[in-house]
Amino acid sequence: MLAYLNAIATVLAMLTFFGIIWWAFSNGRKKANAEAANLPFVLPDEGVQEQKEQKEEPRP
């Protein structure tokens, strides 16, 4: 009996996994995936931002 429960749980887990994979790569998610992939390039560079802040601060 325990073997049947393990088999059912395994099949449900596999179906859930493949469902998530299908959802993640579906055509409806293409725009959201592209936006998420480009997020690191949208943020300003930390070194450049620090240099701008140092230039703006007047020195005594």
N, CA, C and O atoms as a Tripos MOL2 file, in Angstrom:
@<TRIPOS>MOLECULE
protein
  240   239    60     0     0
PROTEIN
NO_CHARGES

@<TRIPOS>ATOM
      1 N           0.8180   -1.1990    0.0000 N.3       1 MET1
      2 CA          0.0000    0.0000    0.0000 C.3       1 MET1
      3 C           0.8630    1.2650    0.0000 C.2       1 MET1
      4 O           0.5420    2.2490   -0.6660 O.2       1 MET1
      5 N           1.9460    1.2230    0.7450 N.am      2 LEU2
      6 CA          2.8420    2.3680    0.8160 C.3       2 LEU2
      7 C           3.4950    2.6420   -0.5360 C.2       2 LEU2
      8 O           3.7510    3.7940   -0.8870 O.2       2 LEU2
      9 N           3.7600    1.5870   -1.2860 N.am      3 ALA3
     10 CA          4.3590    1.7600   -2.6140 C.3       3 ALA3
     11 C           3.4240    2.5320   -3.5390 C.2       3 ALA3
     12 O           3.8790    3.3500   -4.3390 O.2       3 ALA3
     13 N           2.1270    2.2810   -3.4370 N.am      4 TYR4
     14 CA          1.1550    3.0010   -4.2760 C.3       4 TYR4
     15 C           1.1120    4.4910   -3.9040 C.2       4 TYR4
     16 O           1.0190    5.3510   -4.7800 O.2       4 TYR4
     17 N           1.1800    4.7830   -2.6240 N.am      5 LEU5
     18 CA          1.1750    6.1740   -2.1880 C.3       5 LEU5
     19 C           2.4400    6.8950   -2.6640 C.2       5 LEU5
     20 O           2.3840    8.0530   -3.0790 O.2       5 LEU5
     21 N           3.5620    6.2080   -2.5990 N.am      6 ASN6
     22 CA          4.8060    6.7940   -3.1000 C.3       6 ASN6
     23 C           4.7320    7.0460   -4.6040 C.2       6 ASN6
     24 O           5.1970    8.0780   -5.0870 O.2       6 ASN6
     25 N           4.1570    6.1170   -5.3330 N.am      7 ALA7
     26 CA          4.0250    6.2780   -6.7850 C.3       7 ALA7
     27 C           3.1030    7.4450   -7.1140 C.2       7 ALA7
     28 O           3.4070    8.2390   -8.0040 O.2       7 ALA7
     29 N           1.9900    7.5590   -6.4130 N.am      8 ILE8
     30 CA          1.0510    8.6600   -6.6520 C.3       8 ILE8
     31 C           1.7070    9.9960   -6.3180 C.2       8 ILE8
     32 O           1.5530   10.9650   -7.0620 O.2       8 ILE8
     33 N           2.4270   10.0530   -5.2190 N.am      9 ALA9
     34 CA          3.1080   11.2930   -4.8350 C.3       9 ALA9
     35 C           4.1710   11.6620   -5.8660 C.2       9 ALA9
     36 O           4.3320   12.8380   -6.1890 O.2       9 ALA9
     37 N           4.8870   10.6870   -6.3800 N.am     10 THR10
     38 CA          5.9070   10.9430   -7.3880 C.3      10 THR10
     39 C           5.2870   11.4720   -8.6750 C.2      10 THR10
     40 O           5.8000   12.4200   -9.2700 O.2      10 THR10
     41 N           4.1900   10.8650   -9.1040 N.am     11 VAL11
     42 CA          3.5190   11.3080  -10.3260 C.3      11 VAL11
     43 C           2.9790   12.7200  -10.1480 C.2      11 VAL11
     44 O           3.1020   13.5400  -11.0580 O.2      11 VAL11
     45 N           2.3900   13.0220   -9.0110 N.am     12 LEU12
     46 CA          1.8830   14.3730   -8.7610 C.3      12 LEU12
     47 C           3.0090   15.3960   -8.7340 C.2      12 LEU12
     48 O           2.8530   16.5020   -9.2530 O.2      12 LEU12
     49 N           4.1280   15.0450   -8.1410 N.am     13 ALA13
     50 CA          5.2700   15.9540   -8.0980 C.3      13 ALA13
     51 C           5.8160   16.2020   -9.5050 C.2      13 ALA13
     52 O           6.1650   17.3320   -9.8480 O.2      13 ALA13
     53 N           5.8890   15.1580  -10.3090 N.am     14 MET14
     54 CA          6.3690   15.3180  -11.6820 C.3      14 MET14
     55 C           5.4190   16.1850  -12.4980 C.2      14 MET14
     56 O           5.8640   17.0490  -13.2530 O.2      14 MET14
     57 N           4.1190   15.9620  -12.3530 N.am     15 LEU15
     58 CA          3.1420   16.7790  -13.0740 C.3      15 LEU15
     59 C           3.2260   18.2410  -12.6490 C.2      15 LEU15
     60 O           3.1220   19.1390  -13.4840 O.2      15 LEU15
     61 N           3.4110   18.4780  -11.3650 N.am     16 THR16
     62 CA          3.5620   19.8460  -10.8780 C.3      16 THR16
     63 C           4.8180   20.4830  -11.4520 C.2      16 THR16
     64 O           4.7880   21.6300  -11.8990 O.2      16 THR16
     65 N           5.9150   19.7480  -11.4400 N.am     17 PHE17
     66 CA          7.1740   20.2570  -11.9770 C.3      17 PHE17
     67 C           7.0370   20.6130  -13.4520 C.2      17 PHE17
     68 O           7.4210   21.7090  -13.8610 O.2      17 PHE17
     69 N           6.4990   19.7060  -14.2490 N.am     18 PHE18
     70 CA          6.3560   19.9730  -15.6790 C.3      18 PHE18
     71 C           5.3370   21.0790  -15.9440 C.2      18 PHE18
     72 O           5.4660   21.8120  -16.9240 O.2      18 PHE18
     73 N           4.3380   21.2080  -15.0930 N.am     19 GLY19
     74 CA          3.3880   22.3100  -15.2190 C.3      19 GLY19
     75 C           4.0500   23.6520  -14.9810 C.2      19 GLY19
     76 O           3.7730   24.6150  -15.6980 O.2      19 GLY19
     77 N           4.9120   23.7310  -13.9950 N.am     20 ILE20
     78 CA          5.6460   24.9730  -13.7210 C.3      20 ILE20
     79 C           6.5890   25.2950  -14.8720 C.2      20 ILE20
     80 O           6.6930   26.4530  -15.2790 O.2      20 ILE20
     81 N           7.2730   24.2910  -15.4010 N.am     21 ILE21
     82 CA          8.1670   24.5040  -16.5430 C.3      21 ILE21
     83 C           7.3690   25.0040  -17.7440 C.2      21 ILE21
     84 O           7.7980   25.9420  -18.4160 O.2      21 ILE21
     85 N           6.2330   24.4040  -18.0220 N.am     22 TRP22
     86 CA          5.3810   24.8250  -19.1430 C.3      22 TRP22
     87 C           4.9260   26.2690  -18.9460 C.2      22 TRP22
     88 O           4.9660   27.0680  -19.8830 O.2      22 TRP22
     89 N           4.4960   26.6040  -17.7340 N.am     23 TRP23
     90 CA          4.0380   27.9650  -17.4420 C.3      23 TRP23
     91 C           5.1740   28.9780  -17.6000 C.2      23 TRP23
     92 O           4.9740   30.0470  -18.1750 O.2      23 TRP23
     93 N           6.3620   28.6470  -17.0940 N.am     24 ALA24
     94 CA          7.4840   29.5830  -17.1120 C.3      24 ALA24
     95 C           7.9430   29.9000  -18.5340 C.2      24 ALA24
     96 O           8.3810   31.0180  -18.8030 O.2      24 ALA24
     97 N           7.8500   28.9450  -19.4320 N.am     25 PHE25
     98 CA          8.3320   29.1440  -20.7930 C.3      25 PHE25
     99 C           7.2070   29.3490  -21.8000 C.2      25 PHE25
    100 O           7.4470   29.2780  -23.0060 O.2      25 PHE25
    101 N           5.9870   29.6000  -21.3350 N.am     26 SER26
    102 CA          4.8700   29.8200  -22.2480 C.3      26 SER26
    103 C           5.0040   31.1830  -22.9230 C.2      26 SER26
    104 O           5.7250   32.0540  -22.4370 O.2      26 SER26
    105 N           4.3140   31.3600  -24.0280 N.am     27 ASN27
    106 CA          4.4000   32.6060  -24.7910 C.3      27 ASN27
    107 C           3.8710   33.7920  -24.0030 C.2      27 ASN27
    108 O           4.3330   34.9130  -24.2140 O.2      27 ASN27
    109 N           2.9340   33.5870  -23.1160 N.am     28 GLY28
    110 CA          2.3970   34.6740  -22.3170 C.3      28 GLY28
    111 C           3.3990   35.2520  -21.3320 C.2      28 GLY28
    112 O           3.2410   36.3900  -20.8900 O.2      28 GLY28
    113 N           4.4220   34.4930  -20.9800 N.am     29 ARG29
    114 CA          5.4370   34.9420  -20.0260 C.3      29 ARG29
    115 C           6.6690   35.5160  -20.7140 C.2      29 ARG29
    116 O           7.6140   35.9300  -20.0420 O.2      29 ARG29
    117 N           6.6730   35.5470  -22.0310 N.am     30 LYS30
    118 CA          7.8690   35.9680  -22.7700 C.3      30 LYS30
    119 C           8.2800   37.3990  -22.4000 C.2      30 LYS30
    120 O           9.4640   37.6630  -22.1890 O.2      30 LYS30
    121 N           7.3230   38.3140  -22.3210 N.am     31 LYS31
    122 CA          7.6390   39.7050  -22.0030 C.3      31 LYS31
    123 C           8.1740   39.8270  -20.5700 C.2      31 LYS31
    124 O           9.1620   40.5210  -20.3340 O.2      31 LYS31
    125 N           7.5290   39.1590  -19.6260 N.am     32 ALA32
    126 CA          7.9710   39.2180  -18.2350 C.3      32 ALA32
    127 C           9.3680   38.6100  -18.0780 C.2      32 ALA32
    128 O          10.1860   39.1240  -17.3150 O.2      32 ALA32
    129 N           9.6400   37.5270  -18.7910 N.am     33 ASN33
    130 CA         10.9650   36.9070  -18.7240 C.3      33 ASN33
    131 C          12.0270   37.8290  -19.3040 C.2      33 ASN33
    132 O          13.1300   37.9120  -18.7640 O.2      33 ASN33
    133 N          11.7140   38.5240  -20.3940 N.am     34 ALA34
    134 CA         12.6750   39.4480  -20.9930 C.3      34 ALA34
    135 C          12.9470   40.6190  -20.0510 C.2      34 ALA34
    136 O          14.0930   41.0500  -19.9180 O.2      34 ALA34
    137 N          11.9130   41.1360  -19.3990 N.am     35 GLU35
    138 CA         12.1110   42.2340  -18.4440 C.3      35 GLU35
    139 C          12.9730   41.7870  -17.2680 C.2      35 GLU35
    140 O          13.8690   42.5140  -16.8370 O.2      35 GLU35
    141 N          12.7030   40.6000  -16.7540 N.am     36 ALA36
    142 CA         13.4770   40.0870  -15.6250 C.3      36 ALA36
    143 C          14.9320   39.8450  -16.0210 C.2      36 ALA36
    144 O          15.8380   40.0590  -15.2150 O.2      36 ALA36
    145 N          15.1590   39.4050  -17.2420 N.am     37 ALA37
    146 CA         16.5280   39.1520  -17.7010 C.3      37 ALA37
    147 C          17.3220   40.4420  -17.8420 C.2      37 ALA37
    148 O          18.5430   40.4320  -17.6870 O.2      37 ALA37
    149 N          16.6560   41.5450  -18.1320 N.am     38 ASN38
    150 CA         17.3490   42.8170  -18.3410 C.3      38 ASN38
    151 C          17.4370   43.6750  -17.0850 C.2      38 ASN38
    152 O          18.0220   44.7570  -17.1400 O.2      38 ASN38
    153 N          16.8900   43.2480  -15.9720 N.am     39 LEU39
    154 CA         16.9290   44.0350  -14.7440 C.3      39 LEU39
    155 C          18.3450   44.4160  -14.2950 C.2      39 LEU39
    156 O          18.5440   45.5600  -13.8860 O.2      39 LEU39
    157 N          19.3260   43.5290  -14.3500 N.am     40 PRO40
    158 CA         20.6670   43.9310  -13.9100 C.3      40 PRO40
    159 C          21.2610   45.0580  -14.7450 C.2      40 PRO40
    160 O          22.1140   45.8010  -14.2590 O.2      40 PRO40
    161 N          20.8290   45.1950  -15.9790 N.am     41 PHE41
    162 CA         21.3830   46.2170  -16.8520 C.3      41 PHE41
    163 C          20.6620   47.5540  -16.7100 C.2      41 PHE41
    164 O          21.1600   48.5770  -17.1820 O.2      41 PHE41
    165 N          19.5030   47.5570  -16.0700 N.am     42 VAL42
    166 CA         18.7260   48.7790  -15.8930 C.3      42 VAL42
    167 C          19.2570   49.5860  -14.7130 C.2      42 VAL42
    168 O          19.1990   50.8160  -14.7230 O.2      42 VAL42
    169 N          19.7660   48.9060  -13.7080 N.am     43 LEU43
    170 CA         20.2660   49.5720  -12.5150 C.3      43 LEU43
    171 C          21.5780   50.2900  -12.8170 C.2      43 LEU43
    172 O          22.3840   49.8050  -13.6110 O.2      43 LEU43
    173 N          21.7940   51.4440  -12.1880 N.am     44 PRO44
    174 CA         23.0680   52.1430  -12.4230 C.3      44 PRO44
    175 C          24.2200   51.3870  -11.7560 C.2      44 PRO44
    176 O          24.0340   50.6910  -10.7580 O.2      44 PRO44
    177 N          25.3900   51.5410  -12.3230 N.am     45 ASP45
    178 CA         26.5710   50.9100  -11.7460 C.3      45 ASP45
    179 C          26.9190   51.5790  -10.4250 C.2      45 ASP45
    180 O          26.8090   52.7990  -10.3000 O.2      45 ASP45
    181 N          27.3360   50.7940   -9.4410 N.am     46 GLU46
    182 CA         27.6360   51.3300   -8.1180 C.3      46 GLU46
    183 C          28.8590   52.2420   -8.1520 C.2      46 GLU46
    184 O          28.8580   53.2870   -7.5030 O.2      46 GLU46
    185 N          29.8760   51.8770   -8.8780 N.am     47 GLY47
    186 CA         31.0880   52.6930   -8.9380 C.3      47 GLY47
    187 C          30.8450   54.0300   -9.5870 C.2      47 GLY47
    188 O          31.3840   55.0420   -9.1380 O.2      47 GLY47
    189 N          30.0540   54.0610  -10.6210 N.am     48 VAL48
    190 CA         29.7540   55.3120  -11.3130 C.3      48 VAL48
    191 C          28.9410   56.2220  -10.4020 C.2      48 VAL48
    192 O          29.1650   57.4320  -10.3640 O.2      48 VAL48
    193 N          28.0050   55.6440   -9.6750 N.am     49 GLN49
    194 CA         27.1630   56.4370   -8.7820 C.3      49 GLN49
    195 C          28.0090   57.0530   -7.6600 C.2      49 GLN49
    196 O          27.8030   58.2110   -7.2970 O.2      49 GLN49
    197 N          28.9450   56.2950   -7.1150 N.am     50 GLU50
    198 CA         29.8090   56.8250   -6.0550 C.3      50 GLU50
    199 C          30.6920   57.9590   -6.5840 C.2      50 GLU50
    200 O          30.9280   58.9370   -5.8740 O.2      50 GLU50
    201 N          31.1740   57.8390   -7.8030 N.am     51 GLN51
    202 CA         32.0060   58.8880   -8.3840 C.3      51 GLN51
    203 C          31.1990   60.1590   -8.5840 C.2      51 GLN51
    204 O          31.7090   61.2550   -8.3530 O.2      51 GLN51
    205 N          29.9480   60.0310   -9.0100 N.am     52 LYS52
    206 CA         29.0980   61.2080   -9.1910 C.3      52 LYS52
    207 C          28.8300   61.8970   -7.8530 C.2      52 LYS52
    208 O          28.8210   63.1250   -7.7730 O.2      52 LYS52
    209 N          28.6120   61.1040   -6.8080 N.am     53 GLU53
    210 CA         28.3590   61.6740   -5.4910 C.3      53 GLU53
    211 C          29.5980   62.4020   -4.9730 C.2      53 GLU53
    212 O          29.4790   63.4520   -4.3410 O.2      53 GLU53
    213 N          30.7690   61.8590   -5.2310 N.am     54 GLN54
    214 CA         31.9980   62.5130   -4.7670 C.3      54 GLN54
    215 C          32.2420   63.8060   -5.5150 C.2      54 GLN54
    216 O          32.7510   64.7610   -4.9290 O.2      54 GLN54
    217 N          31.8980   63.8670   -6.7800 N.am     55 LYS55
    218 CA         32.0850   65.0910   -7.5530 C.3      55 LYS55
    219 C          31.1320   66.1810   -7.1080 C.2      55 LYS55
    220 O          31.4790   67.3620   -7.1510 O.2      55 LYS55
    221 N          29.9330   65.8060   -6.6780 N.am     56 GLU56
    222 CA         28.9270   66.7780   -6.2780 C.3      56 GLU56
    223 C          29.2010   67.3760   -4.9070 C.2      56 GLU56
    224 O          28.7650   68.4930   -4.6300 O.2      56 GLU56
    225 N          29.9120   66.6580   -4.0430 N.am     57 GLU57
    226 CA         30.1700   67.1430   -2.6890 C.3      57 GLU57
    227 C          31.2910   68.1960   -2.7160 C.2      57 GLU57
    228 O          32.3910   67.9130   -3.1900 O.2      57 GLU57
    229 N          31.0180   69.4050   -2.2120 N.am     58 PRO58
    230 CA         32.0910   70.4130   -2.1610 C.3      58 PRO58
    231 C          33.1060   70.0520   -1.0790 C.2      58 PRO58
    232 O          32.7450   69.5700   -0.0060 O.2      58 PRO58
    233 N          34.3540   70.2890   -1.3750 N.am     59 ARG59
    234 CA         35.3980   69.9840   -0.4030 C.3      59 ARG59
    235 C          35.7130   71.2380    0.4090 C.2      59 ARG59
    236 O          35.8380   72.3240   -0.1570 O.2      59 ARG59
    237 N          35.8410   71.1010    1.7110 N.am     60 PRO60
    238 CA         36.1370   72.2760    2.5710 C.3      60 PRO60
    239 C          37.5690   72.7170    2.4890 C.2      60 PRO60
    240 O          37.9560   73.6810    3.1500 O.2      60 PRO60
@<TRIPOS>BOND
     1     1     2 1
     2     2     3 1
     3     3     4 2
     4     3     5 am
     5     5     6 1
     6     6     7 1
     7     7     8 2
     8     7     9 am
     9     9    10 1
    10    10    11 1
    11    11    12 2
    12    11    13 am
    13    13    14 1
    14    14    15 1
    15    15    16 2
    16    15    17 am
    17    17    18 1
    18    18    19 1
    19    19    20 2
    20    19    21 am
    21    21    22 1
    22    22    23 1
    23    23    24 2
    24    23    25 am
    25    25    26 1
    26    26    27 1
    27    27    28 2
    28    27    29 am
    29    29    30 1
    30    30    31 1
    31    31    32 2
    32    31    33 am
    33    33    34 1
    34    34    35 1
    35    35    36 2
    36    35    37 am
    37    37    38 1
    38    38    39 1
    39    39    40 2
    40    39    41 am
    41    41    42 1
    42    42    43 1
    43    43    44 2
    44    43    45 am
    45    45    46 1
    46    46    47 1
    47    47    48 2
    48    47    49 am
    49    49    50 1
    50    50    51 1
    51    51    52 2
    52    51    53 am
    53    53    54 1
    54    54    55 1
    55    55    56 2
    56    55    57 am
    57    57    58 1
    58    58    59 1
    59    59    60 2
    60    59    61 am
    61    61    62 1
    62    62    63 1
    63    63    64 2
    64    63    65 am
    65    65    66 1
    66    66    67 1
    67    67    68 2
    68    67    69 am
    69    69    70 1
    70    70    71 1
    71    71    72 2
    72    71    73 am
    73    73    74 1
    74    74    75 1
    75    75    76 2
    76    75    77 am
    77    77    78 1
    78    78    79 1
    79    79    80 2
    80    79    81 am
    81    81    82 1
    82    82    83 1
    83    83    84 2
    84    83    85 am
    85    85    86 1
    86    86    87 1
    87    87    88 2
    88    87    89 am
    89    89    90 1
    90    90    91 1
    91    91    92 2
    92    91    93 am
    93    93    94 1
    94    94    95 1
    95    95    96 2
    96    95    97 am
    97    97    98 1
    98    98    99 1
    99    99   100 2
   100    99   101 am
   101   101   102 1
   102   102   103 1
   103   103   104 2
   104   103   105 am
   105   105   106 1
   106   106   107 1
   107   107   108 2
   108   107   109 am
   109   109   110 1
   110   110   111 1
   111   111   112 2
   112   111   113 am
   113   113   114 1
   114   114   115 1
   115   115   116 2
   116   115   117 am
   117   117   118 1
   118   118   119 1
   119   119   120 2
   120   119   121 am
   121   121   122 1
   122   122   123 1
   123   123   124 2
   124   123   125 am
   125   125   126 1
   126   126   127 1
   127   127   128 2
   128   127   129 am
   129   129   130 1
   130   130   131 1
   131   131   132 2
   132   131   133 am
   133   133   134 1
   134   134   135 1
   135   135   136 2
   136   135   137 am
   137   137   138 1
   138   138   139 1
   139   139   140 2
   140   139   141 am
   141   141   142 1
   142   142   143 1
   143   143   144 2
   144   143   145 am
   145   145   146 1
   146   146   147 1
   147   147   148 2
   148   147   149 am
   149   149   150 1
   150   150   151 1
   151   151   152 2
   152   151   153 am
   153   153   154 1
   154   154   155 1
   155   155   156 2
   156   155   157 am
   157   157   158 1
   158   158   159 1
   159   159   160 2
   160   159   161 am
   161   161   162 1
   162   162   163 1
   163   163   164 2
   164   163   165 am
   165   165   166 1
   166   166   167 1
   167   167   168 2
   168   167   169 am
   169   169   170 1
   170   170   171 1
   171   171   172 2
   172   171   173 am
   173   173   174 1
   174   174   175 1
   175   175   176 2
   176   175   177 am
   177   177   178 1
   178   178   179 1
   179   179   180 2
   180   179   181 am
   181   181   182 1
   182   182   183 1
   183   183   184 2
   184   183   185 am
   185   185   186 1
   186   186   187 1
   187   187   188 2
   188   187   189 am
   189   189   190 1
   190   190   191 1
   191   191   192 2
   192   191   193 am
   193   193   194 1
   194   194   195 1
   195   195   196 2
   196   195   197 am
   197   197   198 1
   198   198   199 1
   199   199   200 2
   200   199   201 am
   201   201   202 1
   202   202   203 1
   203   203   204 2
   204   203   205 am
   205   205   206 1
   206   206   207 1
   207   207   208 2
   208   207   209 am
   209   209   210 1
   210   210   211 1
   211   211   212 2
   212   211   213 am
   213   213   214 1
   214   214   215 1
   215   215   216 2
   216   215   217 am
   217   217   218 1
   218   218   219 1
   219   219   220 2
   220   219   221 am
   221   221   222 1
   222   222   223 1
   223   223   224 2
   224   223   225 am
   225   225   226 1
   226   226   227 1
   227   227   228 2
   228   227   229 am
   229   229   230 1
   230   230   231 1
   231   231   232 2
   232   231   233 am
   233   233   234 1
   234   234   235 1
   235   235   236 2
   236   235   237 am
   237   237   238 1
   238   238   239 1
   239   239   240 2
@<TRIPOS>SUBSTRUCTURE
     1 MET1         2 RESIDUE 1 A MET
     2 LEU2         6 RESIDUE 1 A LEU
     3 ALA3        10 RESIDUE 1 A ALA
     4 TYR4        14 RESIDUE 1 A TYR
     5 LEU5        18 RESIDUE 1 A LEU
     6 ASN6        22 RESIDUE 1 A ASN
     7 ALA7        26 RESIDUE 1 A ALA
     8 ILE8        30 RESIDUE 1 A ILE
     9 ALA9        34 RESIDUE 1 A ALA
    10 THR10       38 RESIDUE 1 A THR
    11 VAL11       42 RESIDUE 1 A VAL
    12 LEU12       46 RESIDUE 1 A LEU
    13 ALA13       50 RESIDUE 1 A ALA
    14 MET14       54 RESIDUE 1 A MET
    15 LEU15       58 RESIDUE 1 A LEU
    16 THR16       62 RESIDUE 1 A THR
    17 PHE17       66 RESIDUE 1 A PHE
    18 PHE18       70 RESIDUE 1 A PHE
    19 GLY19       74 RESIDUE 1 A GLY
    20 ILE20       78 RESIDUE 1 A ILE
    21 ILE21       82 RESIDUE 1 A ILE
    22 TRP22       86 RESIDUE 1 A TRP
    23 TRP23       90 RESIDUE 1 A TRP
    24 ALA24       94 RESIDUE 1 A ALA
    25 PHE25       98 RESIDUE 1 A PHE
    26 SER26      102 RESIDUE 1 A SER
    27 ASN27      106 RESIDUE 1 A ASN
    28 GLY28      110 RESIDUE 1 A GLY
    29 ARG29      114 RESIDUE 1 A ARG
    30 LYS30      118 RESIDUE 1 A LYS
    31 LYS31      122 RESIDUE 1 A LYS
    32 ALA32      126 RESIDUE 1 A ALA
    33 ASN33      130 RESIDUE 1 A ASN
    34 ALA34      134 RESIDUE 1 A ALA
    35 GLU35      138 RESIDUE 1 A GLU
    36 ALA36      142 RESIDUE 1 A ALA
    37 ALA37      146 RESIDUE 1 A ALA
    38 ASN38      150 RESIDUE 1 A ASN
    39 LEU39      154 RESIDUE 1 A LEU
    40 PRO40      158 RESIDUE 1 A PRO
    41 PHE41      162 RESIDUE 1 A PHE
    42 VAL42      166 RESIDUE 1 A VAL
    43 LEU43      170 RESIDUE 1 A LEU
    44 PRO44      174 RESIDUE 1 A PRO
    45 ASP45      178 RESIDUE 1 A ASP
    46 GLU46      182 RESIDUE 1 A GLU
    47 GLY47      186 RESIDUE 1 A GLY
    48 VAL48      190 RESIDUE 1 A VAL
    49 GLN49      194 RESIDUE 1 A GLN
    50 GLU50      198 RESIDUE 1 A GLU
    51 GLN51      202 RESIDUE 1 A GLN
    52 LYS52      206 RESIDUE 1 A LYS
    53 GLU53      210 RESIDUE 1 A GLU
    54 GLN54      214 RESIDUE 1 A GLN
    55 LYS55      218 RESIDUE 1 A LYS
    56 GLU56      222 RESIDUE 1 A GLU
    57 GLU57      226 RESIDUE 1 A GLU
    58 PRO58      230 RESIDUE 1 A PRO
    59 ARG59      234 RESIDUE 1 A ARG
    60 PRO60      238 RESIDUE 1 A PRO
